[in-house]
Amino acid sequence: MSALFSLQALPLFLVFGVAGVGFFVIADIFFGLLTRYADHLERIAPLPTFIGSITTVWALSLGFAAADVWTIRANAERLASAERSSINRLAGMARGDALNSPQLRQALSVYATAVDRDEWTRDQNTQGSPEVEVALQQIRLAFITLARTDIPDALIDRMAQDFDELQDARNERLAIGQSAVSNYKWYLVLFLTMLSMLTIAVAHIGQPRAARNALVIFALAAFVSLWILALHANPYAGAARIEFTRLQI
């Protein structure tokens, strides 16, 4: 599923369009088989009101999936802002008109470049980059160098706090990147989508035109909704991914 959610909008739409047609064909074949035995099934087939019970479960599962997607995306955006703010604060302290620490500025520049190139672009935040770890160590060494000067301890403590916030934001970002897509959650939604379409077919025994119209409408609504969710399922991949903001350090 992760590879699927990495697709751009049009290819992803085509995938879900093909899936929607496939689900419709399966439900239509199932309806055709039921029609052959309509005389025997009319007395035991579920009432039309039964559709509501299955589609309600489907709607709830879709709603829970949507809530997870938006929550994860909101957290990803918050962490991106927090990480960017920490870098900006540390870079501002290292400037020539502040503490004038070329060592810290260089380490922050390496960090930002490696995060952008390796973690965001290449790995989509699914794993940490060794070069980023090296840059973090260089930032620590720059702090040690500054601590040995006559800079006030309160200022060093403030910078250390910013650095801790930077590391926390990075760790949470990588955690989201590794667990953003829950395959089983999407399997459940797809299973309930298919089950809902089969239920619609059963509830329309003896009414082929009404059954096909209902299946088309439900398939259109379901798969367009799923396509929109899939665009945002992984905040670091696909058409709606969050971009890393390049910083001037």
Summary of the structure (lengths in Angstrom):
residues: 249
radius of gyration: 26.5
end to end distance: 37.1
largest distance: 93.5
contacts: 755
relative contact order: 0.20
helix: 78%
strand: 0%
